Amino acid sequence: MSEVDAAPKEISRAEARELLDQGAQLVDVRVDHEWETGHLPGAVHIPLAELPARVEEIDKDRPVILYCRGGNRSSMATTALAEAGYDAAKLTEGAVGWEDEGLPFEPEGGYVAESGEAAAIIQARKRSS
């Protein structure tokens, strides 16, 4: 089995912070409502469904760390980018693990939203009230 066929490369929050300090890219692959409620500082938002059309926005010459809420979507994105020749890794436990460790979110007061269509509707109602 080749490395690409194996499980996607995964890194800890400590490893991610170190790589980010060294210039790695951070990509949030969650949907809009999840991004809006809170995201990791310095992240770029490219929802998983848009990744194929927007992959050129990711610098192939720099490591890229991908995250979602818990890991499923970032696993798919990491595998796809690795297959395309990127140095890609997913963040262990995603945004949930980041929040659980008390690490910062943007905007101030941001948090990890639930994923899914029902959550998007609830979030939209909260914003409009």
TALIN-V84530 format. One record per helix or strand of 2 or more residues. SS is the DSSP state (H for helix, E for strand). FROM is the first residue (numbers start at 1). LEN is the number of residues. If there is no record, write none. Layout:
ss=(SS;SS)
from=(FROM;FROM)
len=(LEN;LEN)
This chain:
ss=(E;H;E;H;E;H;E;H;E;H;H)
from=(10;13;25;32;44;48;64;72;88;94;117)
len=(2;9;4;6;2;10;4;12;4;7;12)
